[in-house]
Amino acid sequence: MPGLWNKLFGDRGERAAAKFLKRQGFRIVQRNYSTAWGEIDIVALDGTTIVFVEVKTRSTIVAGRPEEAVTFEKQKKLTNMALAYLKKHKLLEHSARFDVVAIVWPDDAREPEIRHLRNAFEPVGKWQFFS
């Protein structure tokens, strides 16, 4: 059952992240956008900038901060997924960026600690795009 628990815990974190971003003035365009490379947790608008948001939720920081899980390999996958999204929706001329929402939500806490890292990393890989 650890896989199911992780999925439910991750979904809980993504809902908290979306709520947090809305309070910051973001408009949530899509959640859990699936591509051949995986899934983009949240696609949002910050003004006119398209923001691809990776949400990482942990119950403790014993194994490191949640944002540390957004490795170089994950950044490459996110770049490919974002490029596919922009192409599919004919948005290649729009500015875009990658944010990370890092959540620490201990089992006994009612509310999580949420950290929003704007422009968390630059696009990486063979076909980069720029904000």
C-alpha positions in Angstrom: 0.0 0.0 0.0 2.9 2.5 0.1 2.4 3.3 -3.6 -1.3 4.2 -3.0 -0.4 6.2 0.1 2.3 8.1 -1.8 -0.2 8.9 -4.6 -2.9 10.1 -2.1 -0.3 12.2 -0.2 1.0 13.7 -3.5 -2.5 14.5 -4.6 -3.1 16.3 -1.3 0.1 18.3 -1.8 -0.9 19.3 -5.3 -4.3 20.5 -4.1 -2.6 22.6 -1.4 -0.2 24.0 -4.0 -3.0 24.9 -6.4 -4.9 26.7 -3.6 -1.7 28.5 -2.5 -1.0 29.6 -6.1 -4.5 30.9 -6.5 -4.1 33.0 -3.4 -0.9 34.4 -4.9 -2.9 35.6 -8.0 -2.1 32.7 -10.4 -4.8 31.3 -12.7 -4.7 27.5 -12.8 -5.1 26.4 -16.4 -4.6 22.7 -16.0 -3.6 20.1 -13.4 -1.9 16.7 -14.1 -1.3 17.4 -17.8 -0.1 14.1 -19.3 2.5 13.7 -22.0 4.6 10.9 -23.5 7.4 11.9 -21.0 5.2 12.0 -17.9 2.9 14.5 -16.2 3.1 18.3 -15.5 1.6 18.8 -12.1 0.2 22.3 -12.7 0.1 24.6 -15.6 -0.8 28.2 -14.5 -0.8 31.8 -15.7 1.1 34.4 -13.7 -0.1 37.5 -15.5 0.8 36.6 -19.1 3.6 34.2 -18.3 2.8 30.5 -18.6 4.2 28.7 -15.5 4.9 25.0 -15.4 4.8 24.0 -11.7 6.4 20.9 -10.3 5.0 20.1 -6.8 7.0 18.0 -4.4 5.5 17.0 -1.1 7.3 15.3 1.8 6.2 14.5 5.3 9.7 15.2 6.7 13.0 16.6 5.5 15.0 13.7 6.8 15.9 12.7 3.3 16.3 16.3 2.1 14.1 19.2 1.1 11.4 18.4 -1.4 12.8 20.7 -4.1 16.0 18.7 -4.1 14.0 15.9 -5.8 13.8 18.1 -8.9 17.0 16.7 -10.3 18.7 17.5 -13.6 17.0 14.5 -15.2 13.6 15.6 -13.9 14.3 19.2 -15.3 15.1 17.7 -18.7 11.8 15.8 -18.7 9.9 18.9 -17.5 11.5 20.9 -20.3 10.3 18.4 -22.9 6.8 18.2 -21.4 6.5 22.0 -21.3 7.7 22.3 -24.9 5.2 19.7 -26.0 2.5 21.6 -24.2 3.5 24.9 -25.8 3.6 23.4 -29.3 0.3 21.6 -28.9 -1.5 24.8 -27.7 0.3 27.0 -30.2 1.9 29.1 -27.4 5.5 29.1 -28.4 5.7 32.9 -28.6 4.6 33.3 -25.0 7.0 33.7 -22.1 7.2 30.7 -19.9 9.0 29.6 -16.7 9.4 26.7 -14.3 8.4 27.0 -10.7 8.6 24.4 -7.9 6.2 24.3 -5.0 7.9 22.5 -2.1 5.7 21.2 0.6 6.5 19.7 4.0 3.5 18.3 5.6 4.1 16.3 8.8 1.6 13.6 9.7 0.5 15.5 12.8 0.2 18.9 11.1 -3.1 20.4 10.1 -1.4 22.8 7.6 1.7 22.3 5.5 4.8 24.4 5.2 4.7 25.7 1.6 7.7 27.2 -0.2 7.3 28.6 -3.7 10.5 28.8 -5.8 9.8 31.0 -8.8 11.9 30.5 -11.9 13.4 27.4 -10.1 15.5 26.3 -13.1 16.2 27.2 -16.6 15.0 25.0 -19.5 17.5 22.2 -20.1 18.2 19.8 -22.9 18.6 19.8 -26.6 15.6 22.1 -27.5 15.6 24.9 -24.9 13.2 27.8 -24.8 13.6 31.0 -22.9 11.2 33.1 -20.9 
